[in-house]
Each structure stands twice: as C-alpha cells, then as structure tokens.
Amino acid sequence: MSSRTSHTVLVFLDPDYVNGRLADPEKPQLMATDLGATRGDGVFESMLAVAGHTRKIQAHLDRLARSAQALDLEIPGQDDWRRAVQTGVAAFRSDNPAPSPELDEAVVKLIVTRGVEGAAAPTCWVQVSPVAAAGRRQRETGIDVILLDRGYDSDAAERAPWLLLGAKTLSYAVNMAALRHAHKQGADDVIFTSSDGRVLEGPTSTVLLANVEKNDGGATVKRLVTPQLDSGILPGTSQGALFAAAKAAGWELGYGPLKPQDLVDADAVWLISSIRLLAPVNHIDGREIGTPALRKQLTAELNELFAGIE
Ligand code: PLP
C-alpha cells in the first residue's frame, strides 16, 4: 500500500474477512453493472475521524440503518461496520502520518449500493480519505450562500415517501448541481427553500440560526433554531449533538418553521455538517448576516460546545 499515490483507504465488508477486506484504491473494485453506478441506488454516511476516533459513529450508524430501511435495503450489522471503520482508520493513519495534531483528521464514508444487477447482496465498503483543505478553511473564513428553490413543498416528504427526501441516498447529483450553480454565481454554498417558502437545508449540511436577546429581567437569552426535521430534510447528526450540548449550556432551542427573512434577521447563521463542522454564513443573497463581531463570538462559543462531542 505504501507505493500508492492516492491517500485513500478502502475496506470492503466481506463475510470472509471479519475486520473487513482492505482493497487497493488505485485498482478497479466495482462491477460496471453495480446498481450504485448504474442507478445511484444506495445510501451512504460521512463521518469525521479525529486522532483515530470516529465522531458520533452511533448516530451515523443509526441514520445509515434508517436510510437503508427507506430503500428496502438489507445491510450488514453495526458491529461489522464498526470493525471495518477501525481497520480503515488505522490503515489511513499508518499510511498518512499527520503533520500536526490539528491535522490528524480523516473523512470516513460508509457506502452501500444495491449490488450487482441480478445479485441478491448489497455492495458495502468504507472509504477513508483526507479532509479537503477548502472545507477546513471555511470553518475559519465563513461562507457566502445563495437561496435556491428545491421545487418540492414542505409536505412532500410525508405525501410522497418514494422521493426519499429524508434519506441519505447515493443520488446526490442534484445536490452537486446546486453547488456548481452557486459557484458559478460566485457563492460558496446553497440553502434550499421549499416551494411554499420554507428554509430547508444545504446540499450537504443543516441550517442553524442564533438570536441573542435580553429578557424582561435584563438577562441575556441565546436561542438556537433549525428547520423542522419533518420538512423533507436529512436530520443532521451534528445538529442533534450540538443541540444537546447547547441545551446543557443554557441555550434555548427551536425547530422552525423558518422563512428566508428569519435567516436575514438572525444574529448568526451557520451551515453545519460532520466534516466541515460549523461554517458561519457571512452573506445570504448578498445581504450580511448580523455583525462580524457577534458572528465570531457565537461561532467560537458553539465550536467549543461542539469540540466536546464524542
Ligand atoms: N443535510 C444533508 C443533505 C447532508 O448531506 C448532510 C451531511 O452530509 C447534512 C444535512 C448534515 O448531516 P451531518 O451533520 O450528520 O453530517
């Protein structure tokens, strides 16, 4: 493996290998007739490993199971995934010694396809790869986003479950097209809205906003709000973990519904996800959100809470 130019490590879940089967990422590994390739038919998860520890792994394994269930896919048990992740992360760290403790991070993806056409078994593997520098930078610099209509109303998930709106499926071509559209407009990212004017999510992230107010007694009240989880969005594991930590630290919590104006009026807005973590939003459709000083202060506070999450 040391002769590879790629930094990526692949571990296939294979009944003959109890800890997973390491595979060469420079060699073809999938059949051309795999339904993941021909139809985007499958599910995935992306997690962050820090210093060899894969964060929030239980929440990700639970969401993988829910996504698989939405697609009627039978997948291996959580212990099989955990062992394969351990194999992959250990191999990645021995292949790619981190230049400093802050850079000892890796993206751990769990991928399931419906398998080869005509076969009864899914294809399952773990991919461990470096964190993109751009994502890391955006945690510091913040991002400019545009609002884009996703074309579904906020009841579509409930009315039409076959749209798989709350599942993390391999069919991310629409999400990637939205990001390219934003980049062409000079923006970094996207917040999707529903056709009935609700704030939904980013193509790869959850939306959060914060408001800071004084209550009648003069005390400062900090409130963290995210769109309703049943509006056809993917329930974020980062949002869930951060909300629990923020509650314990005295923040008030809220779950939409949110309109675009609520974002513009907020003291701070973030896109949050497992790999990029909290990316503060500087502008939405060209309008500045809050003030740089308050954005920075609230981001630092939430980063500290998030850093304590296992
Ligand atoms: N929403 C979508 C559509 C996503 O793809 C992701 C993550 O990739 C998220 C939200 C954030 O989820 P998590 O915090 O679990 O990474």
Boltz pocket constraint, residues with backbone or C-beta under 6 A from the ligand:
constraints:
  - pocket:
      binder: B
      contacts: [[A, 46], [A, 201], [A, 202], [A, 203], [A, 204], [A, 205], [A, 206], [A, 234], [A, 235], [A, 236], [A, 237], [A, 238], [A, 239], [A, 272], [A, 273], [A, 274], [A, 275]]
      max_distance: 6.0
